[in-house]
Structures are given as structure tokens and as C-alpha cells.
Amino acid sequence: MEHNKDNRHKSDPWWTEELTLMRKIINALRIYQRTTNYNGLREKRKNQYHDGKLQNQAAIKREKFKS
């Protein structure tokens, strides 16, 4: 079966490259979930992830509002 480029999922018009980059960073910060031996490091990484996630959600709301 051939894949036609026209049949790809159309992205939302408000989605930007900045949001894509932010999402990749947030997904990378989820490393805290694999940190099991050192609780201090796990908490630090968990806080970084949650802070980044909040910033990402705020950026998404901003972009939706602007469009």
C-alpha cells in the first residue's frame, strides 16, 4: 500500500516549532521516572519535569489564544 503525503495528519494551525521543541525537552525530562537509586536526584529531576510541563501547558494555551 502506497502512502500519500496528502493523507498525513494535518497539524493544528496554532502549533509551532517552538512547541515541538518544548515537547521534546519535556519528554527528555521524564528521565526522573527511571531514577531509582538516588532519591535526591529523582526529586530534583521530578521538579524540573513538572516545572517544564507547566511552562509547556502555558505556552500551548498562549498559542491557542493567539490563533
Contacts in CASP RR format, 6 or more apart in sequence:
PFRMAT RR
TARGET T0000
AUTHOR 0000-0000-0000
METHOD contacts of the structure
MODEL  1
MEHNKDNRHKSDPWWTEELTLMRKIINALRIYQRTTNYNGLREKRKNQYH
DGKLQNQAAIKREKFKS
13 67 0 8 1.000
14 63 0 8 1.000
14 64 0 8 1.000
14 66 0 8 1.000
14 67 0 8 1.000
15 63 0 8 1.000
16 63 0 8 1.000
18 59 0 8 1.000
19 56 0 8 1.000
19 59 0 8 1.000
19 60 0 8 1.000
19 63 0 8 1.000
22 52 0 8 1.000
22 55 0 8 1.000
22 56 0 8 1.000
22 59 0 8 1.000
23 56 0 8 1.000
25 52 0 8 1.000
26 49 0 8 1.000
26 52 0 8 1.000
26 53 0 8 1.000
26 56 0 8 1.000
29 45 0 8 1.000
29 48 0 8 1.000
29 49 0 8 1.000
29 52 0 8 1.000
30 49 0 8 1.000
31 45 0 8 1.000
32 42 0 8 1.000
32 45 0 8 1.000
32 46 0 8 1.000
32 48 0 8 1.000
32 49 0 8 1.000
35 41 0 8 1.000
35 42 0 8 1.000
35 45 0 8 1.000
36 42 0 8 1.000
END
